[in-house]
Amino acid sequence: MSKPLLVEIKGVQFRNKGAYLMLLACLDGLKSLPDYQLVLSPGPNLPYPERARLGAWQKLAFRRKGIDLTGLIGKLPGVIQRLFKRYGMVTERDVDIVLEASGFAYGDQWPLQFLQNTAKEVKRFNAAGKPFIFMPQAFGPFASEQSKTAMRDIIQHARLIFVRDPVSLSHLQSCISPLPASVVLTPDFTVGLTPQANHEVPAIAKPYAALIPNSKVVSKYNHADAEAMRAGYVGAFAAAADKLTVLGYQVILVNHEGREDAELCAEIAKLSPCGLVQIEDPLALKAFIGGAELVISSRFHGAVNALSQGVPCIATSWSHKYHAMMSDFAMADFCIEQLTANSLCLNIDLLLASKDEILPQLAERAAQLKQRNNKMWQLLQQHLTPAANVNTL
């Protein structure tokens, strides 16, 4: 009897619904493997009870700033590693395949050390003949020579890198050109997940509009003038809620992540009273979004959840990944780069005026993207089985 493959999924979590959807999309795609077992690393947003419900092995890892002992832990004597396994723990050495599904974590917006640690890990897996695969995500930019060097190591040693948009592709090309055939342009891979309503989905009289704010857009960690931006952002969403209410829609604020988004929803509701929904199950949340007549979303996967089900959506952007995703659905005209109350309300008017033309186009694009996802998984599955007699890490 052959040993089951241990597949680690990195960059996912349970609190952020987009990251949770990417975990579920990975698990859905892995069903084709005849025998595998899941590996997850502990983290504040990956608590043990929820990891255990998935039957996941717990990976022993240690990274703190410039210190990365994960590779060394994998070199502990076999007798110690076997003892760890009795308690459900494995080391990097045990992992056969890595699927990296961070979504957007590699670029100058994040600490250089994270990029460099990942480059070292990718090189270790390549040396052992084990696949390290980056699931569809955004990348870049890479301005410093240090970040370019680290990303170049990743590009040259990863088994596959699926890039979600042309801008990210150009950022990778700034590190190495021409890019190898292992770098593939492919859209977000959660579009094909089937929504599943449950007891968390409230019964709301239609028609309703779903508004999905994003605390990252006005985070003090991302913007020097965050306080002023927050007031304008909250005011724009409140103005949109007022307008939609006048037009006859029930307006529902949707918390797509956690505490920070909940606080933002509360601030908007103070200016324009509307309903609030917080659904923990990401597929149930997708079902709720799919029931809306229209959506306004600052969350990437909130917009994907809407558009993949044929629900017209206006996206407010804080990164190049939004415009690219909206372009995939032929909705680029409804991606707002400079958010104001006027720009948002104008887009509502334009969307409603062209809704009859948008709906069939959305259905066609969603079907095309799901087909491209299937091709992505077909390519990926060719690389999922590690070579026989690979070296150990």
C-alpha positions as CSV (number, residue, x, y, z in Angstrom):
1,M,0.0,0.0,0.0
2,S,1.5,3.3,-1.1
3,K,2.0,6.1,1.4
4,P,-0.6,9.0,1.1
5,L,0.7,12.2,-0.2
6,L,1.0,15.0,2.4
7,V,-0.2,18.2,0.7
8,E,0.4,21.5,2.6
9,I,-1.9,24.5,1.7
10,K,-0.2,27.7,2.6
11,G,-1.5,31.3,2.9
12,V,-5.1,30.3,3.7
13,Q,-7.2,30.9,6.8
14,F,-10.7,30.8,8.2
15,R,-11.4,34.4,9.2
16,N,-10.9,36.1,5.9
17,K,-13.7,34.7,3.7
18,G,-11.6,35.1,0.5
19,A,-8.7,33.1,2.0
20,Y,-11.2,30.5,3.2
21,L,-12.7,30.2,-0.3
22,M,-9.2,29.6,-1.7
23,L,-8.7,26.8,0.8
24,L,-12.0,25.2,-0.2
25,A,-11.1,25.6,-3.9
26,C,-7.8,23.8,-3.3
27,L,-9.6,21.0,-1.4
28,D,-12.1,20.7,-4.3
29,G,-9.4,20.5,-6.9
30,L,-7.4,17.9,-4.8
31,K,-10.3,15.4,-5.0
32,S,-8.7,14.0,-8.1
33,L,-5.8,12.7,-6.1
34,P,-6.3,9.0,-5.2
35,D,-4.9,9.4,-1.7
36,Y,-3.7,12.5,0.0
37,Q,-3.7,14.1,3.5
38,L,-4.0,17.8,4.3
39,V,-1.3,19.7,6.1
40,L,-1.8,23.2,7.7
41,S,0.4,25.4,9.8
42,P,-0.9,26.8,13.0
43,G,-1.8,30.5,13.1
44,P,-4.1,33.0,14.9
45,N,-6.6,32.7,12.0
46,L,-6.1,28.9,11.7
47,P,-7.1,27.7,15.1
48,Y,-6.7,24.1,16.0
49,P,-10.4,23.0,16.3
50,E,-11.1,24.2,12.8
51,R,-7.9,22.6,11.4
52,A,-8.8,19.3,13.2
53,R,-12.3,19.3,11.7
54,L,-10.6,19.1,8.3
55,G,-8.4,16.2,9.5
56,A,-5.3,18.3,8.9
57,W,-1.8,17.3,10.1
58,Q,-0.3,20.2,12.0
59,K,3.0,21.4,10.5
60,L,5.9,22.3,12.9
61,A,7.3,25.6,11.7
62,F,9.1,28.6,13.2
63,R,9.5,31.9,11.5
64,R,10.1,35.2,13.4
65,K,11.4,38.1,11.4
66,G,14.8,37.2,10.2
67,I,14.8,33.8,11.9
68,D,13.5,30.8,10.0
69,L,14.0,27.4,11.7
70,T,11.4,25.5,9.6
71,G,14.0,23.8,7.4
72,L,16.1,22.8,10.4
73,I,13.1,21.3,12.2
74,G,12.7,19.1,9.2
75,K,16.1,17.6,9.8
76,L,15.5,16.4,13.3
77,P,16.3,12.7,13.9
78,G,13.6,10.3,12.6
79,V,12.9,9.0,16.1
80,I,11.8,12.5,17.1
81,Q,9.8,13.0,14.0
82,R,7.9,9.8,14.5
83,L,7.1,10.9,18.1
84,F,5.7,14.2,16.7
85,K,3.4,12.2,14.3
86,R,1.8,10.4,17.3
87,Y,0.5,13.9,18.2
88,G,-0.6,14.8,14.7
89,M,2.4,16.9,13.9
90,V,4.7,16.7,10.8
91,T,7.7,18.7,9.6
92,E,8.6,20.2,6.3
93,R,10.5,17.0,5.5
94,D,7.2,15.0,5.6
95,V,5.4,17.3,3.1
96,D,5.2,16.0,-0.4
97,I,3.5,19.0,-2.2
98,V,2.9,22.6,-1.3
99,L,0.1,24.7,-2.8
100,E,0.7,28.3,-2.0
101,A,-2.6,30.2,-2.0
102,S,-2.0,33.5,-0.3
103,G,-3.9,35.5,-3.0
104,F,-1.6,38.6,-2.7
105,A,1.4,38.5,-0.4
106,Y,4.5,38.8,-2.6
107,G,5.6,42.3,-3.5
108,D,7.0,45.5,-2.0
109,Q,3.9,46.1,0.2
110,W,5.0,43.3,2.5
111,P,8.2,42.6,4.5
112,L,11.2,41.6,2.3
113,Q,12.0,38.9,4.8
114,F,8.8,37.0,4.0
115,L,9.7,36.9,0.4
116,Q,13.2,35.8,1.1
117,N,12.1,33.0,3.5
118,T,9.7,31.7,0.9
119,A,12.4,31.8,-1.8
120,K,14.6,29.6,0.5
121,E,11.7,27.2,1.1
122,V,10.9,26.9,-2.6
123,K,14.6,26.1,-3.3
124,R,14.6,23.4,-0.7
125,F,11.6,21.7,-2.2
126,N,13.0,22.0,-5.7
127,A,16.2,20.3,-4.5
128,A,14.2,17.5,-3.1
129,G,12.2,17.1,-6.3
130,K,9.0,18.0,-4.6
131,P,6.4,20.4,-6.3
132,F,6.0,23.8,-4.8
133,I,3.1,25.4,-6.7
134,F,1.7,29.0,-6.5
135,M,-2.0,29.0,-6.9
136,P,-3.6,31.9,-8.9
137,Q,-2.7,35.1,-7.2
138,A,-1.4,38.6,-7.7
139,F,2.3,39.6,-7.5
140,G,4.4,42.7,-7.2
141,P,5.7,45.2,-7.7
142,F,9.3,44.5,-7.0
143,A,11.4,47.6,-6.9
144,S,14.5,46.7,-5.0
145,E,17.3,44.4,-6.2
146,Q,16.8,42.3,-3.1
147,S,13.2,41.7,-3.8
148,K,13.9,41.0,-7.4
149,T,16.6,38.5,-6.5
150,A,14.3,36.6,-4.1
151,M,11.4,36.5,-6.6
152,R,13.8,35.4,-9.3
153,D,14.8,32.4,-7.1
154,I,11.1,31.6,-6.7
155,I,10.4,31.8,-10.4
156,Q,13.4,29.6,-11.3
157,H,12.6,26.9,-8.7
158,A,8.8,26.7,-8.2
159,R,7.2,23.9,-10.1
160,L,4.3,26.1,-11.3
161,I,3.3,29.8,-10.8
162,F,-0.2,30.7,-11.7
163,V,-0.5,34.5,-12.2
164,R,-3.9,36.0,-11.9
165,D,-3.5,39.2,-14.0
166,P,-1.3,40.8,-16.7
167,V,0.0,43.5,-14.4
168,S,1.3,40.8,-12.0
169,L,2.8,39.1,-15.0
170,S,4.7,42.2,-15.9
171,H,6.0,42.5,-12.3
172,L,7.4,39.0,-12.6
173,Q,8.9,39.9,-15.9
174,S,10.8,42.8,-14.2
175,C,12.6,40.1,-12.2
176,I,13.4,37.7,-15.1
177,S,12.7,37.9,-18.8
178,P,11.7,35.9,-20.7
179,L,9.6,34.0,-18.1
180,P,9.8,30.2,-18.1
181,A,6.9,28.1,-19.2
182,S,6.1,27.3,-15.6
183,V,4.6,30.8,-15.2
184,V,1.1,30.7,-16.4
185,L,-1.6,33.4,-16.7
186,T,-4.9,32.2,-15.3
187,P,-7.9,33.8,-13.5
188,D,-9.0,33.5,-9.9
189,F,-9.8,29.9,-9.1
190,T,-12.7,30.3,-6.7
191,V,-15.3,31.2,-9.4
192,G,-16.4,27.5,-9.8
193,L,-17.2,26.9,-6.1
194,T,-20.8,26.0,-5.6
195,P,-22.7,28.2,-3.2
196,Q,-24.5,26.3,-0.4
197,A,-27.1,28.2,1.7
198,N,-27.5,27.1,5.3
199,H,-29.2,28.2,8.5
200,E,-26.9,31.3,8.6
201,V,-28.5,32.8,5.5
202,P,-31.2,35.2,6.6
203,A,-34.6,35.3,4.9
204,I,-34.6,38.8,3.3
205,A,-37.4,40.1,1.1
206,K,-36.1,40.9,-2.3
207,P,-34.9,43.0,-4.0
208,Y,-31.8,43.6,-1.9
209,A,-28.4,45.1,-2.6
210,A,-25.3,43.8,-0.8
211,L,-22.6,46.3,0.2
212,I,-19.2,44.8,1.2
213,P,-16.7,47.2,2.7
214,N,-13.0,46.5,3.3
215,S,-11.0,47.9,6.2
216,K,-7.7,47.5,4.3
217,V,-8.8,50.3,2.0
218,V,-8.6,52.8,4.9
219,S,-6.0,51.0,7.1
220,K,-3.4,53.2,8.8
221,Y,-0.9,50.5,7.9
222,N,-1.5,51.1,4.2
223,H,-2.2,54.8,4.1
224,A,-0.6,57.9,5.8
225,D,-3.9,59.8,5.6
226,A,-6.1,56.9,6.7
227,E,-8.3,58.9,9.0
228,A,-9.4,61.3,6.3
229,M,-9.8,58.5,3.8
230,R,-12.0,56.6,6.3
231,A,-14.4,59.4,6.6
232,G,-14.7,59.8,2.8
233,Y,-15.0,56.0,2.4
234,V,-17.8,55.7,5.0
235,G,-19.6,58.7,3.5
236,A,-19.4,57.2,0.0
237,F,-20.9,53.9,1.1
238,A,-23.6,55.6,3.1
239,A,-24.5,57.8,0.1
240,A,-24.8,54.6,-2.0
241,A,-27.0,53.0,0.7
242,D,-29.3,56.0,0.8
243,K,-29.6,56.1,-3.0
244,L,-30.4,52.4,-3.2
245,T,-33.0,52.6,-0.5
246,V,-34.8,55.4,-2.4
247,L,-34.7,53.2,-5.5
248,G,-36.6,50.5,-3.6
249,Y,-33.8,48.1,-2.5
250,Q,-33.2,46.7,0.9
251,V,-29.6,47.5,1.6
252,I,-27.5,44.9,3.5
253,L,-24.0,45.5,4.7
254,V,-22.0,42.3,4.5
255,N,-19.0,41.6,6.8
256,H,-16.7,39.6,4.6
257,E,-13.9,39.3,7.1
258,G,-13.9,40.0,10.9
259,R,-13.7,42.7,13.6
260,E,-12.2,45.5,11.5
261,D,-14.8,45.1,8.7
262,A,-17.5,44.9,11.4
263,E,-16.4,48.2,12.8
264,L,-16.5,49.8,9.3
265,C,-20.0,48.4,8.7
266,A,-21.2,49.9,12.0
267,E,-19.9,53.3,11.0
268,I,-21.7,53.2,7.6
269,A,-24.9,52.0,9.3
270,K,-24.8,55.1,11.6
271,L,-25.1,57.4,8.6
272,S,-27.5,55.3,6.6
273,P,-29.5,52.7,8.6
274,C,-29.4,49.3,6.8
275,G,-29.2,45.7,7.6
276,L,-26.1,43.8,8.6
277,V,-25.2,40.2,7.7
278,Q,-22.2,38.2,9.1
279,I,-22.1,34.6,7.8
280,E,-19.2,32.4,8.8
281,D,-19.6,29.7,6.2
282,P,-18.0,31.1,3.0
283,L,-20.2,29.0,0.7
284,A,-23.3,30.2,2.5
285,L,-22.0,33.7,2.3
286,K,-21.6,33.2,-1.5
287,A,-25.2,32.0,-1.6
288,F,-26.4,35.2,0.1
289,I,-24.4,37.4,-2.3
290,G,-25.8,35.4,-5.2
291,G,-29.3,36.3,-4.1
292,A,-28.6,40.1,-4.4
293,E,-29.8,42.2,-7.3
294,L,-26.6,44.1,-7.3
295,V,-23.4,44.3,-5.2
296,I,-20.9,47.0,-4.3
297,S,-17.7,45.4,-3.0
298,S,-14.3,46.5,-1.8
299,R,-13.4,42.9,-1.1
300,F,-11.9,41.0,-4.0
301,H,-13.7,37.8,-3.4
302,G,-16.9,39.5,-2.5
303,A,-16.9,40.9,-6.1
304,V,-15.9,37.4,-7.5
305,N,-18.7,35.8,-5.5
306,A,-21.2,38.2,-7.1
307,L,-19.9,38.2,-10.7
308,S,-19.4,34.4,-10.9
309,Q,-23.1,34.0,-10.1
310,G,-24.2,36.6,-12.7
311,V,-24.9,39.4,-10.1
312,P,-23.8,42.8,-11.4
313,C,-21.1,44.4,-9.2
314,I,-19.3,47.7,-8.7
315,A,-15.8,47.2,-7.3
316,T,-13.9,49.9,-5.4
317,S,-10.2,49.3,-5.9
318,W,-7.1,49.6,-3.8
319,S,-4.8,47.4,-5.9
320,H,-4.2,46.5,-9.5
321,K,-5.8,43.1,-8.9
322,Y,-9.3,44.6,-8.8
323,H,-9.3,46.1,-12.3
324,A,-7.8,42.9,-13.7
325,M,-10.5,40.8,-12.1
326,M,-13.3,43.1,-13.2
327,S,-11.8,43.0,-16.8
328,D,-12.0,39.2,-16.7
329,F,-15.8,39.6,-16.2
330,A,-16.0,42.4,-18.8
331,M,-16.9,44.8,-15.9
332,A,-13.8,47.0,-15.9
333,D,-16.0,50.1,-16.4
334,F,-17.4,49.5,-13.0
335,C,-14.1,49.4,-11.2
336,I,-13.7,52.7,-9.2
337,E,-10.1,53.8,-8.6
338,Q,-11.0,57.1,-6.9
339,L,-13.9,56.5,-4.6
340,T,-16.3,59.4,-3.8
341,A,-20.0,59.6,-3.0
342,N,-20.5,61.1,-6.5
343,S,-18.4,58.5,-8.4
344,L,-20.2,55.6,-6.6
345,C,-23.7,56.9,-7.1
346,L,-22.9,57.7,-10.8
347,N,-21.8,54.1,-11.2
348,I,-25.0,52.8,-9.6
349,D,-27.0,54.8,-12.2
350,L,-24.9,53.5,-15.1
351,L,-25.1,49.9,-13.9
352,L,-28.8,49.9,-13.5
353,A,-29.3,51.6,-16.9
354,S,-27.2,48.9,-18.6
355,K,-28.3,45.9,-16.5
356,D,-30.1,44.1,-19.4
357,E,-27.0,44.1,-21.5
358,I,-24.7,43.2,-18.6
359,L,-26.5,40.0,-17.4
360,P,-26.0,37.8,-20.5
361,Q,-22.5,39.0,-20.8
362,L,-21.7,38.2,-17.2
363,A,-23.1,34.6,-17.6
364,E,-21.0,34.1,-20.7
365,R,-17.8,35.4,-19.0
366,A,-18.4,33.4,-15.8
367,A,-18.7,30.2,-17.9
368,Q,-15.5,31.0,-19.8
369,L,-13.6,31.6,-16.5
370,K,-14.8,28.3,-15.1
371,Q,-13.5,26.5,-18.2
372,R,-10.1,28.2,-17.8
373,N,-10.1,27.1,-14.2
374,N,-10.6,23.5,-15.3
375,K,-7.7,23.8,-17.7
376,M,-5.6,25.2,-14.8
377,W,-6.4,22.1,-12.6
378,Q,-5.6,19.8,-15.5
379,L,-2.1,21.3,-15.9
380,L,-1.6,21.3,-12.1
381,Q,-2.6,17.7,-11.7
382,Q,0.2,16.7,-14.1
383,H,2.6,17.9,-11.5
384,L,0.9,16.8,-8.3
385,T,2.6,13.4,-7.9
386,P,6.2,13.9,-6.8
387,A,8.8,12.0,-8.8
388,A,9.6,8.5,-7.5
389,N,12.5,8.2,-5.0
390,V,12.8,12.0,-4.5
391,N,15.5,13.3,-2.2
392,T,14.5,14.2,1.3
393,L,14.5,17.8,2.5
